[in-house]
């Protein structure tokens, strides 16, 4: 992780806490230990930040309320539309019809363009110095960005170690399968299960996602 970056910059690369988190989680949770060991056999890459706030938020907006497969397909078409360059300028230069043709709803087109317009202001925030709550509160003032989208930013861009996105259906289903033999759990019950994973719930979530998706989750 970048160490000497300015407060307004965001981390890049892999989290410095990753190996410590794996050891800790493996020592206190036999189920997670088995999951971590299984995926370590394939030498899967750990969580990695692109250092690009806009990329993560735009990708998360696209993925709202649709399946991972559908989101990946739409995102791929958008990236092609933008010539491989995902940035506010390309989004703002895109015709609404072209964005809808790639698979976005009219509402998500509005959200993406609103995000692009907000980036100059967002770039001035001291993200590295803000608490998780301050990041969530700031991002959720933007139209189309709710807690789940902001949490994806906390995890995938800011590399915060202790994020539990209870609005993520994949997290809920993974916990149900691994800890409740497939029985339905409420968000509150999942939160109780996850309590033991503090202060590394992000890493636990990352590995639980792997149990339901063949490819590592990226935003």
Protein Blocks (a to p, Z undefined) as FASTA:
>chain_A
ZZkbcfkbccehjdfklmmmmmmmmmmomklmmmmmmmmmnopacdddehiaklmmmmmm
mmgoiafklmmmmmmmmmmmnnopacfklmmmpcfklmmmnopafklmmmmmmmmmmmmm
mmmpcfklpcfklmmmmmmmpghiafklmmmmmmmmnopabbccfkbmklmmmmmmmmnn
opacdfklmmmmmmmmpcclmmmmmmmmmmmofbacdZZ
